């Protein structure tokens, strides 16, 4: 499995020009490397936001249902307590 994937996207000439002008310190990839960095940063932030939303949802549920974790594992997995 490849460590990275290739994604081809079309950008307007203006966007391409801005990327090229903003990437003078990049290697030969220049604008492509800058675009990749921007996209990867956005994707990482989107994933973090989803994780935060999931955690907030669980916390909200537990606040509304303080006994939400009181289930006995034996109810779902017979014999689990016998291993202790």
C-alpha positions, 0 to 999 in steps of 0.5 A, a space after each residue: 500500500 502506498 504511503 501517499 495517493 495522487 489526487 488530480 484537481 483542476 484549479 482556475 488559472 488565477 488559483 494556479 498563479 497565486 499558488 505559483 507566486 506563493 511557493 517560491 521557496 518550494 522545491 521543484 514541485 512548487 505550487 503543487 507542494 503548496 497545494 498539497 500542504 494546504 489540502 493536508 492541513 485542511 484534512 487534518 483539521 477536518 478529522 480533528 473537528 470530527 473527533 471533537 464532535 464525537 467526544 462532545 456527543 459522548 460527553 453530552 450523552 453521559 451528562 444527560 444519562 449519568 448511569 449510561 456506563 452502568 451496564 454489567 458486561 456479564 449481561 452481554 458477554 456471559 462468563 466474562 466475570 469468571 475470568 477475573 
